[in-house]
Amino acid sequence: MVYERKIINDPVFGFINIPKGLLYDIVRHPLLQRLTRIKQVGLSSVVYPGAQHTRFQHSLGAFYLMSEAITQLASKGNFIFDSEAEAVQAAILLHDIGHGPFSHVLEDTIVKGIPHEEISLMLMERMNKEMNGQLSLAIQIFKDEYPKRFLHQLVSGQLDMDRLDYLRRDSFYTGVTEGNIGSARIIKMLDVADDRLVVESKGIYSIENFLTARRLMYWQVYLHKTSVAYEKMLISTLLRAKELASQGIELFASPALRFFLYNDITPTEFYSNPDCLENFIQLDDNDIWTALKVWSTHTDKVLSTLSMGMINRNIFKVEISSEPISEDRKKELTLQISQQLDIPLSEANYFVSTPSIEKNMYDPADDSIDIIYNDGTIKNIAEASDMLNISLLSKKVKKYYLCYQRLHR
C-alpha cells in the first residue's frame, strides 16, 4: 500500500504533511474548518494590516512543529509509540478548537466566565464520540492525565508547540521581525529527562531569544494600545447590544449570535444545556462583523456610534499610565462625551474604559524551562542564563489604560 498523505503549503514552514487517517479526518472536520473563519490575532490587524491569518493556519503550524519535535525526541532515544505520536499530534491540532471569534472579547461579554480551554475539551469529547473513541488518548494527554507527562508539556507548557508557532507566525504576518524565534533550533535542542522536557545547554541562547521575543510580541502586538482600545470598543458594543436585547429591543443578529444576546448564559447552563454549545460552534468572525454593519444604522445612538466606529476604524483614544486613572478624570470625560453625543451620563459610560493589564513573561511557578548540561545536571533557565535577568522577566508589569471616545473640538 502506498503511504497516503495530504500536503499543505504553509508560508511560514513550507510543506506540511498530513497523513491520511485520523489526523486528516481531524483537519477536514467541520469543527476544525470553522477555525478558517476566525482570525488568529483578533483585532490586531487594526495596527498590523497583514495580520489576517486564521486559527486554522496556526493549528496546522503547531501540528507541523509537533511532528518535528516527536522526530527529534525519538532520534535521541526517547521511546514514543506511534499511537502516542498520533495522539499528541491530534491534541495539538485540536488545542484551539474552543476559541470563539475575538475570543477574549466574548469571554468578557456574551459567553461570560467560560474559558476556551473548557470549550475545547467539550468539543474534543464530542468528536471522540463521533470517531468511536479514537481521540481518547489525545484527550488524556491534553488533560495531563497520561503517564508520559512530557507529551502534555509539548501541547501546553512554557515551550509548547502552540507558543512556538504563534510567536513565529504572528511575527511573520505582522511584520514585527523581532518576534521571529528560532523554532527549528529550539526543537533540535529538546530532550527528555525524568519525564520532563529539557533543553540542551547549547540551546540556551535560543531560549533567551525566545523569552525576549515573547515579551516584545506581547507589548508590541497583542497588548498594543490601539488593539486594546479597539477591543474595548467591541466589548462596549456587545454589552450595549446585550443591554438593549434584555429590554426586548429588536436587534439584527445571526441565529447563533441572537441566542447569546437574548439569553443570559451562565457557565452552569453552558455545560448542561446542549443548545449553548450548538450555537457557540455556529459563531465566527462573520457573525460579529455582519451585526456591526447593520447596527451602525440602529436608532440607539450608543449602539450605532460604537458600531460605526468599529466598521470605519474610528478607534477610542488611548492614554497609558503606570498609575491608576483618577476617578475625576474619568468623570470629566464621561460628562464631556454625554454632552457631545447628547446622551445621558449612564450611557456615556459605554464610551470610557479603564482596563489595567498585567503580564509577566516567565513564571517559574507556572512551568520552568529546564536546561540540561553534558554531565546531566539540570538548571532552571533563571539560574542558567547569564545575560537575561530572568527575575526581571518574571516581574509582573502593570499598565493602566484609559480608552475613550475621541471628542470633536
Sine and cosine of phi, psi and omega as CSV:
sin_phi,cos_phi,sin_psi,cos_psi,sin_omega,cos_omega
0.00,0.00,0.71,-0.70,0.01,-1.00
-0.97,0.24,0.70,-0.71,0.03,-1.00
-0.92,0.40,0.90,-0.44,-0.07,-1.00
-0.99,-0.12,0.63,-0.78,0.02,-1.00
-0.40,-0.91,0.27,-0.96,0.13,-0.99
-0.94,-0.35,0.58,-0.82,0.04,-1.00
-0.89,-0.45,0.77,-0.64,0.03,-1.00
-0.88,-0.48,0.72,-0.69,0.00,-1.00
-1.00,-0.03,0.89,-0.46,-0.04,-1.00
-0.94,-0.34,0.75,-0.66,-0.06,-1.00
-0.90,0.44,-0.37,0.93,-0.02,-1.00
-1.00,0.03,-0.73,0.68,-0.11,-0.99
-0.94,-0.34,-0.02,1.00,-0.04,-1.00
0.99,0.12,-0.62,-0.78,-0.11,-0.99
-0.98,0.19,0.75,-0.66,0.04,-1.00
-0.92,-0.40,0.82,-0.57,0.01,-1.00
-1.00,-0.03,0.79,-0.62,0.10,-1.00
-0.88,-0.48,0.93,-0.37,-0.03,-1.00
-0.91,0.40,0.61,-0.79,0.07,-1.00
-0.90,0.44,0.47,-0.88,-0.03,-1.00
0.88,-0.47,-0.57,-0.82,-0.10,-1.00
-0.82,0.58,-0.74,0.67,-0.11,-0.99
-0.91,0.41,-0.65,0.76,0.03,-1.00
-0.93,0.36,-0.57,0.82,0.05,-1.00
-0.89,0.46,-0.60,0.80,0.02,-1.00
-0.92,0.39,-0.73,0.68,-0.04,-1.00
-0.86,0.51,-0.60,0.80,-0.03,-1.00
-0.99,0.16,-0.23,0.97,-0.13,-0.99
-0.90,0.45,0.66,-0.75,0.00,-1.00
-0.79,0.62,-0.55,0.83,-0.02,-1.00
-0.94,0.35,-0.54,0.84,0.04,-1.00
-0.99,0.16,-0.58,0.81,0.03,-1.00
-0.89,0.45,-0.48,0.88,0.05,-1.00
-0.84,0.54,-0.52,0.86,-0.03,-1.00
-0.93,0.37,-0.22,0.98,0.08,-1.00
-0.95,0.32,-0.25,0.97,-0.03,-1.00
-0.96,-0.27,0.25,0.97,0.02,-1.00
-0.79,-0.61,0.84,-0.55,-0.02,-1.00
-0.95,0.32,0.60,-0.80,-0.03,-1.00
-0.91,0.41,-0.68,0.74,-0.10,-1.00
-0.94,-0.35,0.54,0.84,0.13,-0.99
0.78,0.63,-0.93,-0.38,-0.14,-0.99
-0.99,-0.17,0.19,0.98,-0.07,-1.00
-0.90,0.44,-0.32,0.95,-0.03,-1.00
-0.92,0.38,-0.18,0.98,0.06,-1.00
-0.93,0.37,-0.42,0.91,0.04,-1.00
-0.97,-0.23,-0.68,0.73,-0.04,-1.00
-0.90,-0.44,1.00,-0.10,-0.13,-0.99
-0.86,0.51,-0.34,0.94,0.00,-1.00
-0.97,0.24,-0.26,0.97,-0.13,-0.99
-0.98,0.21,0.90,0.43,-0.06,-1.00
-0.96,-0.28,0.14,0.99,-0.09,-1.00
-0.96,0.28,0.36,-0.93,-0.14,-0.99
-0.96,-0.28,0.22,-0.98,0.07,-1.00
-0.91,0.41,-0.44,0.90,0.04,-1.00
-0.92,0.40,-0.71,0.71,0.03,-1.00
-0.87,0.50,-0.66,0.75,0.01,-1.00
-0.89,0.45,-0.67,0.75,-0.01,-1.00
-0.89,0.46,-0.64,0.77,0.04,-1.00
-0.91,0.42,-0.65,0.76,0.01,-1.00
-0.90,0.44,-0.67,0.74,0.01,-1.00
-0.91,0.42,-0.59,0.81,0.05,-1.00
-0.89,0.45,-0.69,0.73,0.01,-1.00
-0.87,0.49,-0.73,0.69,-0.02,-1.00
-0.91,0.42,-0.59,0.81,0.02,-1.00
-0.89,0.46,-0.67,0.74,0.02,-1.00
-0.88,0.48,-0.66,0.75,0.03,-1.00
-0.90,0.45,-0.69,0.72,-0.04,-1.00
-0.89,0.46,-0.65,0.76,-0.02,-1.00
-0.91,0.41,-0.68,0.74,0.04,-1.00
-0.86,0.51,-0.71,0.70,0.00,-1.00
-0.88,0.48,-0.77,0.64,-0.07,-1.00
-0.89,0.45,-0.64,0.77,-0.01,-1.00
-0.91,0.41,-0.60,0.80,-0.02,-1.00
-0.92,0.39,-0.30,0.95,0.03,-1.00
-0.99,-0.12,0.29,0.96,0.10,-1.00
1.00,0.07,0.16,0.99,0.08,-1.00
-1.00,0.10,0.88,-0.48,-0.12,-0.99
-0.98,0.19,0.87,-0.49,0.02,-1.00
-0.79,-0.61,0.89,-0.45,0.04,-1.00
-0.89,0.45,0.44,-0.90,0.07,-1.00
-0.84,0.54,-0.62,0.79,-0.03,-1.00
-0.91,0.41,-0.57,0.82,0.03,-1.00
-0.95,0.32,-0.65,0.76,0.01,-1.00
-0.87,0.50,-0.73,0.69,-0.02,-1.00
-0.90,0.44,-0.63,0.77,-0.04,-1.00
-0.92,0.39,-0.65,0.76,-0.03,-1.00
-0.96,0.29,-0.49,0.87,0.09,-1.00
-0.93,0.36,-0.63,0.77,0.04,-1.00
-0.90,0.43,-0.66,0.75,-0.03,-1.00
-0.88,0.47,-0.65,0.76,-0.03,-1.00
-0.96,0.28,-0.55,0.83,0.07,-1.00
-0.87,0.49,-0.57,0.82,-0.12,-0.99
-0.99,-0.12,-0.01,1.00,-0.19,-0.98
-0.88,0.47,-0.43,0.90,-0.06,-1.00
-0.94,-0.33,0.23,0.97,-0.17,-0.99
-0.90,0.43,-0.36,0.93,-0.04,-1.00
-1.00,0.03,0.07,1.00,0.02,-1.00
-0.94,0.33,0.65,-0.76,0.16,-0.99
-0.99,-0.14,-0.05,-1.00,0.11,-0.99
-0.91,0.41,0.66,-0.75,0.02,-1.00
0.72,0.70,0.85,0.52,-0.33,-0.94
-0.77,0.64,-0.68,0.73,-0.09,-1.00
-0.96,0.27,-0.45,0.90,0.07,-1.00
-0.90,0.43,-0.71,0.70,0.00,-1.00
-0.89,0.45,-0.64,0.77,-0.02,-1.00
-0.90,0.45,-0.35,0.94,0.02,-1.00
-0.99,-0.10,-0.14,0.99,-0.13,-0.99
-0.79,-0.61,-0.97,0.24,-0.20,-0.98
-0.98,-0.18,-0.28,0.96,0.08,-1.00
-0.85,-0.52,0.90,0.44,-0.20,-0.98
-0.92,0.38,0.72,-0.69,0.19,-0.98
0.96,0.29,0.28,0.96,0.04,-1.00
-0.87,-0.49,0.99,-0.16,-0.08,-1.00
-0.91,0.42,0.52,-0.85,-0.07,-1.00
-0.90,0.44,-0.44,0.90,0.02,-1.00
-0.88,0.47,-0.63,0.78,0.01,-1.00
-0.91,0.42,-0.66,0.75,-0.01,-1.00
-0.93,0.38,-0.63,0.78,0.05,-1.00
-0.82,0.57,-0.71,0.71,-0.03,-1.00
-0.90,0.43,-0.67,0.74,0.02,-1.00
-0.88,0.48,-0.64,0.77,-0.02,-1.00
-0.95,0.31,-0.57,0.82,0.06,-1.00
-0.90,0.44,-0.69,0.73,0.00,-1.00
-0.87,0.49,-0.64,0.77,-0.02,-1.00
-0.91,0.41,-0.70,0.72,0.04,-1.00
-0.91,0.41,-0.56,0.83,-0.02,-1.00
-0.89,0.46,-0.62,0.78,0.06,-1.00
-0.89,0.46,-0.75,0.66,0.02,-1.00
-0.84,0.54,-0.61,0.79,-0.12,-0.99
-0.99,-0.11,0.34,0.94,0.06,-1.00
0.81,0.59,0.70,0.71,0.13,-0.99
0.99,0.16,0.12,0.99,-0.03,-1.00
-0.92,0.39,-0.25,0.97,-0.03,-1.00
-0.98,-0.20,0.10,0.99,-0.08,-1.00
-0.83,0.56,-0.70,0.71,-0.02,-1.00
-0.92,0.38,-0.65,0.76,0.03,-1.00
-0.87,0.49,-0.65,0.76,-0.02,-1.00
-0.93,0.37,-0.64,0.77,0.04,-1.00
-0.86,0.51,-0.70,0.71,0.00,-1.00
-0.91,0.42,-0.70,0.71,0.00,-1.00
-0.85,0.52,-0.63,0.77,-0.04,-1.00
-1.00,0.07,0.03,1.00,-0.05,-1.00
0.88,0.48,0.66,0.75,0.03,-1.00
-0.93,-0.38,0.17,0.99,-0.04,-1.00
-0.99,-0.16,0.64,-0.77,-0.07,-1.00
-0.81,0.59,-0.61,0.79,0.03,-1.00
-0.99,0.15,1.00,-0.07,-0.15,-0.99
-0.92,0.38,-0.46,0.89,-0.05,-1.00
-0.89,0.45,-0.43,0.90,0.03,-1.00
-0.91,0.42,-0.62,0.78,0.04,-1.00
-0.92,0.40,-0.62,0.79,0.01,-1.00
-0.87,0.49,-0.51,0.86,0.03,-1.00
-0.93,0.37,-0.45,0.89,0.00,-1.00
-1.00,-0.01,-0.60,0.80,-0.07,-1.00
-0.51,-0.86,0.98,-0.21,-0.02,-1.00
-0.12,-0.99,-0.09,-1.00,-0.02,-1.00
-0.88,0.47,-0.55,0.84,-0.04,-1.00
-0.89,-0.46,0.63,0.78,-0.06,-1.00
-0.96,0.27,0.25,-0.97,-0.06,-1.00
-0.94,0.35,-0.41,0.91,0.07,-1.00
-0.87,0.49,-0.81,0.59,0.01,-1.00
-0.90,0.44,-0.70,0.71,-0.04,-1.00
-0.87,0.49,-0.57,0.82,0.03,-1.00
-0.97,0.24,-0.75,0.66,-0.16,-0.99
-0.92,0.39,-0.54,0.84,0.04,-1.00
-0.90,0.43,-0.72,0.69,-0.03,-1.00
-0.91,0.42,-0.73,0.69,-0.07,-1.00
-0.94,0.35,-0.70,0.71,-0.04,-1.00
-0.92,0.39,-0.56,0.83,0.02,-1.00
-0.94,0.34,-0.58,0.82,0.04,-1.00
-0.89,0.45,-0.75,0.66,-0.10,-0.99
-0.99,0.17,-0.43,0.90,0.04,-1.00
-0.99,0.10,-0.40,0.92,-0.09,-1.00
1.00,0.09,0.15,0.99,0.05,-1.00
-1.00,0.09,1.00,0.03,-0.18,-0.98
-0.91,0.41,-0.43,0.90,-0.02,-1.00
-0.89,0.46,-0.32,0.95,-0.02,-1.00
-0.99,0.11,-0.08,1.00,-0.08,-1.00
-0.95,0.31,0.91,-0.43,-0.05,-1.00
-0.98,-0.21,0.41,-0.91,0.02,-1.00
-0.99,0.12,0.96,0.29,-0.08,-1.00
-0.88,0.48,-0.62,0.79,-0.04,-1.00
-0.89,0.45,-0.67,0.75,-0.02,-1.00
-0.93,0.38,-0.67,0.74,0.01,-1.00
-0.87,0.50,-0.69,0.72,-0.02,-1.00
-0.90,0.43,-0.62,0.79,0.03,-1.00
-0.89,0.46,-0.45,0.89,-0.08,-1.00
-1.00,-0.01,-0.08,1.00,-0.07,-1.00
-0.96,0.27,0.56,-0.83,0.11,-0.99
-0.48,-0.88,0.00,-1.00,0.01,-1.00
-0.81,-0.59,0.73,-0.69,0.11,-0.99
-0.67,-0.75,0.73,-0.68,-0.05,-1.00
0.76,0.65,0.69,0.72,0.04,-1.00
0.87,0.50,0.42,0.91,0.09,-1.00
-0.79,-0.61,0.50,-0.87,0.07,-1.00
-0.94,0.34,0.69,-0.72,0.12,-0.99
-0.74,-0.67,0.27,-0.96,0.02,-1.00
-0.89,-0.46,0.76,-0.65,0.03,-1.00
-0.87,0.48,0.54,-0.84,-0.14,-0.99
-0.87,0.50,-0.47,0.88,-0.01,-1.00
-0.96,0.27,-0.08,1.00,0.05,-1.00
-1.00,-0.09,0.15,0.99,-0.14,-0.99
-0.88,0.47,-0.60,0.80,-0.03,-1.00
-0.93,0.37,-0.57,0.82,0.04,-1.00
-0.90,0.44,-0.57,0.82,0.00,-1.00
-0.95,0.31,-0.65,0.76,0.04,-1.00
-0.87,0.49,-0.69,0.73,0.01,-1.00
-0.89,0.46,-0.65,0.76,-0.01,-1.00
-0.88,0.47,-0.71,0.70,-0.03,-1.00
-0.92,0.38,-0.62,0.79,0.02,-1.00
-0.92,0.38,-0.69,0.73,-0.01,-1.00
-0.89,0.46,-0.60,0.80,-0.04,-1.00
-0.91,0.41,-0.67,0.74,0.02,-1.00
-0.88,0.48,-0.70,0.71,-0.02,-1.00
-0.89,0.45,-0.70,0.71,-0.01,-1.00
-0.89,0.45,-0.60,0.80,0.00,-1.00
-0.89,0.45,-0.80,0.60,-0.08,-1.00
-0.98,0.22,-0.45,0.89,-0.06,-1.00
-1.00,-0.03,-0.43,0.90,-0.04,-1.00
-0.89,-0.46,-0.92,0.39,-0.15,-0.99
-0.91,0.42,-0.60,0.80,-0.03,-1.00
-0.93,-0.36,0.41,0.91,0.04,-1.00
-0.84,0.54,0.66,-0.75,-0.16,-0.99
-0.87,0.50,-0.57,0.82,0.00,-1.00
-0.94,0.35,-0.63,0.78,0.06,-1.00
-0.90,0.43,-0.65,0.76,0.02,-1.00
-0.87,0.49,-0.69,0.72,-0.03,-1.00
-0.90,0.43,-0.64,0.76,-0.02,-1.00
-0.91,0.41,-0.64,0.77,0.03,-1.00
-0.90,0.43,-0.65,0.76,0.01,-1.00
-0.90,0.43,-0.57,0.82,0.06,-1.00
-0.90,0.44,-0.68,0.73,-0.01,-1.00
-0.91,0.41,-0.63,0.78,0.04,-1.00
-0.88,0.48,-0.73,0.68,0.03,-1.00
-0.86,0.51,-0.67,0.75,-0.03,-1.00
-0.88,0.47,-0.73,0.68,-0.02,-1.00
-0.93,0.38,-0.59,0.81,0.03,-1.00
-0.92,0.40,-0.63,0.78,0.03,-1.00
-0.91,0.41,-0.68,0.73,0.01,-1.00
-0.87,0.50,-0.65,0.76,-0.01,-1.00
-0.91,0.41,-0.65,0.76,0.03,-1.00
-0.88,0.48,-0.72,0.69,0.00,-1.00
-0.91,0.42,-0.63,0.77,0.01,-1.00
-0.88,0.47,-0.63,0.78,-0.02,-1.00
-0.93,0.37,-0.36,0.93,0.07,-1.00
-1.00,0.02,0.07,1.00,0.04,-1.00
0.99,0.16,0.24,0.97,0.02,-1.00
-0.98,0.21,0.69,-0.73,-0.08,-1.00
-0.97,0.23,0.83,-0.56,0.04,-1.00
-0.83,-0.55,0.59,-0.81,0.12,-0.99
-0.94,0.35,0.71,-0.70,0.11,-0.99
-0.24,-0.97,0.52,-0.86,0.10,-1.00
-0.90,0.44,0.38,-0.92,-0.03,-1.00
-0.79,0.61,-0.65,0.76,-0.04,-1.00
-0.93,0.38,-0.69,0.72,0.00,-1.00
-0.93,0.38,-0.64,0.77,0.03,-1.00
-0.84,0.55,-0.68,0.74,-0.02,-1.00
-0.82,0.58,-0.70,0.71,-0.05,-1.00
-0.98,0.17,-0.43,0.90,0.02,-1.00
-0.97,0.24,-0.66,0.75,-0.13,-0.99
-1.00,-0.06,-0.07,1.00,0.09,-1.00
-0.85,-0.53,0.59,-0.81,0.10,-0.99
-1.00,-0.05,0.96,-0.28,-0.10,-0.99
-0.99,-0.12,0.91,-0.41,0.06,-1.00
-1.00,0.04,0.33,-0.94,0.06,-1.00
-0.80,0.60,-0.68,0.74,-0.01,-1.00
-0.84,0.55,-0.72,0.69,-0.01,-1.00
-0.91,0.42,-0.65,0.76,-0.02,-1.00
-0.86,0.52,-0.66,0.75,-0.04,-1.00
-0.97,0.26,-0.42,0.91,-0.12,-0.99
-0.97,-0.25,-0.42,0.91,-0.05,-1.00
-0.98,-0.20,0.94,-0.35,-0.09,-1.00
-0.86,0.51,-0.40,0.92,0.04,-1.00
-0.85,0.52,-0.55,0.84,-0.06,-1.00
-0.89,0.46,-0.76,0.65,-0.02,-1.00
-0.91,0.40,-0.64,0.77,0.02,-1.00
-0.84,0.55,-0.72,0.69,-0.01,-1.00
-0.95,0.32,-0.60,0.80,-0.02,-1.00
-0.87,0.50,-0.67,0.74,-0.06,-1.00
-0.97,0.25,-0.13,0.99,0.10,-0.99
-1.00,0.04,-0.16,0.99,-0.06,-1.00
-1.00,0.07,0.71,-0.70,0.22,-0.97
-0.54,-0.84,-0.10,-1.00,-0.07,-1.00
-0.82,0.57,-0.55,0.83,-0.06,-1.00
-0.88,0.48,-0.61,0.79,-0.01,-1.00
-0.86,0.51,-0.67,0.74,-0.07,-1.00
-0.94,0.33,-0.74,0.67,-0.05,-1.00
-0.90,0.43,-0.63,0.78,0.00,-1.00
-0.90,0.44,-0.69,0.72,0.03,-1.00
-0.87,0.49,-0.71,0.71,-0.02,-1.00
-0.87,0.50,-0.65,0.76,0.00,-1.00
-0.87,0.49,-0.69,0.73,-0.03,-1.00
-0.96,0.29,-0.64,0.77,-0.03,-1.00
-0.91,0.42,-0.37,0.93,-0.07,-1.00
-0.90,0.44,-0.22,0.98,0.07,-1.00
-0.91,-0.41,0.28,0.96,-0.02,-1.00
-0.93,0.37,0.46,-0.89,-0.03,-1.00
-0.94,0.34,-0.39,0.92,0.04,-1.00
-0.96,0.29,0.87,-0.50,-0.13,-0.99
-0.89,0.45,-0.62,0.78,-0.02,-1.00
-0.90,0.44,-0.77,0.64,-0.04,-1.00
-0.89,0.46,-0.70,0.72,-0.08,-1.00
-0.95,0.32,-0.61,0.79,0.00,-1.00
-0.90,0.43,-0.71,0.70,-0.01,-1.00
-0.91,0.42,-0.70,0.71,-0.04,-1.00
-0.90,0.43,-0.67,0.74,0.02,-1.00
-0.88,0.48,-0.65,0.76,0.03,-1.00
-0.87,0.49,-0.67,0.74,0.02,-1.00
-0.89,0.45,-0.71,0.70,-0.08,-1.00
-0.94,0.35,-0.65,0.76,-0.10,-0.99
-0.98,-0.19,0.19,0.98,0.06,-1.00
0.87,0.49,0.62,0.78,0.19,-0.98
-1.00,-0.06,1.00,0.00,-0.20,-0.98
-1.00,0.03,0.48,-0.88,0.12,-0.99
-0.79,0.61,0.54,-0.84,0.12,-0.99
-0.98,0.20,0.51,-0.86,-0.05,-1.00
-0.79,-0.62,0.68,-0.73,0.19,-0.98
-0.82,-0.57,0.65,-0.76,-0.01,-1.00
-0.91,-0.41,0.63,-0.78,0.01,-1.00
-0.58,-0.82,0.33,-0.94,0.03,-1.00
-1.00,-0.06,-0.06,1.00,0.05,-1.00
-0.92,-0.39,0.47,-0.88,0.06,-1.00
-0.85,0.52,0.51,-0.86,-0.02,-1.00
-0.96,0.27,0.72,-0.70,-0.08,-1.00
-0.96,0.30,0.54,-0.84,0.00,-1.00
-0.87,0.49,-0.60,0.80,-0.04,-1.00
-0.88,0.48,-0.69,0.72,-0.01,-1.00
-0.89,0.46,-0.64,0.77,0.01,-1.00
-0.90,0.43,-0.71,0.71,-0.02,-1.00
-0.89,0.46,-0.69,0.72,-0.06,-1.00
-0.89,0.45,-0.68,0.73,0.03,-1.00
-0.90,0.44,-0.69,0.72,-0.02,-1.00
-0.87,0.49,-0.65,0.76,0.00,-1.00
-0.90,0.44,-0.74,0.67,0.00,-1.00
-0.86,0.50,-0.67,0.75,-0.02,-1.00
-0.92,0.39,-0.64,0.77,-0.02,-1.00
-0.91,0.42,-0.58,0.81,0.03,-1.00
-0.94,0.35,-0.72,0.69,-0.09,-1.00
-0.92,0.40,-0.64,0.77,-0.02,-1.00
-1.00,0.00,-0.11,0.99,-0.02,-1.00
0.85,0.53,0.79,0.61,0.05,-1.00
-0.77,-0.64,0.38,-0.92,0.02,-1.00
-0.88,0.47,0.42,-0.91,0.01,-1.00
-0.81,0.58,-0.66,0.75,-0.05,-1.00
-0.86,0.50,-0.56,0.83,-0.01,-1.00
-0.99,0.17,-0.45,0.89,0.01,-1.00
-0.91,0.42,-0.34,0.94,0.03,-1.00
-0.87,0.49,-0.43,0.90,0.02,-1.00
-0.91,0.40,-0.27,0.96,-0.10,-1.00
-0.97,-0.23,0.12,0.99,0.04,-1.00
-0.74,-0.67,0.77,-0.64,-0.01,-1.00
-0.66,-0.75,0.68,-0.73,-0.03,-1.00
-0.80,-0.60,0.94,0.35,0.02,-1.00
-0.96,0.26,0.43,-0.90,0.20,-0.98
-0.84,-0.54,0.59,-0.81,-0.08,-1.00
-0.82,-0.58,0.77,-0.64,0.01,-1.00
-0.88,-0.47,0.67,-0.74,0.00,-1.00
-0.46,-0.89,0.74,-0.67,0.23,-0.97
-0.87,-0.49,0.47,-0.88,-0.16,-0.99
-1.00,-0.08,-0.22,0.98,-0.06,-1.00
-0.46,-0.89,0.88,-0.47,0.01,-1.00
-0.86,-0.50,0.98,-0.22,-0.06,-1.00
-0.86,0.50,-0.44,0.90,-0.01,-1.00
-0.94,0.34,-0.51,0.86,-0.06,-1.00
-0.93,0.37,-0.79,0.61,0.00,-1.00
0.00,-1.00,0.95,-0.32,-0.15,-0.99
-0.98,0.20,0.39,-0.92,0.12,-0.99
-1.00,-0.10,0.87,-0.49,-0.10,-1.00
-0.97,-0.25,0.72,-0.69,-0.02,-1.00
-0.96,-0.27,0.75,-0.66,0.01,-1.00
-0.94,-0.34,0.71,-0.70,-0.02,-1.00
-0.99,-0.14,0.22,-0.98,-0.05,-1.00
-0.84,0.54,-0.53,0.85,-0.02,-1.00
-1.00,0.08,0.10,0.99,0.07,-1.00
1.00,-0.05,-0.14,0.99,0.03,-1.00
-0.95,0.31,0.52,-0.86,-0.03,-1.00
-0.86,-0.52,0.76,-0.65,0.06,-1.00
-0.81,-0.59,0.54,-0.84,0.11,-0.99
-0.92,0.38,0.54,-0.84,-0.02,-1.00
-0.83,0.56,-0.52,0.85,-0.02,-1.00
-0.89,0.46,-0.58,0.81,0.04,-1.00
-1.00,0.09,-0.55,0.83,-0.15,-0.99
-0.97,0.24,-0.47,0.88,-0.13,-0.99
-1.00,0.10,0.75,-0.66,0.03,-1.00
-1.00,-0.08,-0.45,0.89,-0.12,-0.99
-0.99,0.13,-0.80,0.60,-0.15,-0.99
-0.98,0.18,0.75,-0.66,0.16,-0.99
-1.00,0.10,1.00,-0.09,-0.14,-0.99
-0.91,0.42,-0.44,0.90,0.01,-1.00
-0.89,0.45,-0.46,0.89,0.06,-1.00
-0.95,0.33,-0.63,0.78,0.00,-1.00
-0.93,0.37,-0.48,0.88,-0.05,-1.00
-1.00,-0.01,-0.02,1.00,0.07,-1.00
-0.98,0.21,0.71,-0.70,-0.01,-1.00
-0.96,0.28,0.77,-0.63,0.08,-1.00
-0.99,-0.16,0.77,-0.64,0.00,-1.00
-0.86,-0.51,0.77,-0.64,0.04,-1.00
-0.83,-0.56,0.62,-0.78,0.04,-1.00
-0.96,-0.28,0.78,-0.63,-0.03,-1.00
-0.94,-0.35,0.60,-0.80,0.17,-0.99
-0.86,-0.51,0.92,-0.40,-0.02,-1.00
-0.91,-0.40,0.77,-0.64,-0.02,-1.00
-0.45,-0.89,0.40,-0.91,0.02,-1.00
-0.86,0.52,0.75,-0.67,0.02,-1.00
-0.91,0.42,0.70,-0.72,-0.01,-1.00
-0.99,-0.10,0.67,-0.74,0.05,-1.00
-1.00,-0.02,0.83,-0.56,-0.02,-1.00
-0.97,0.26,0.00,0.00,0.00,0.00
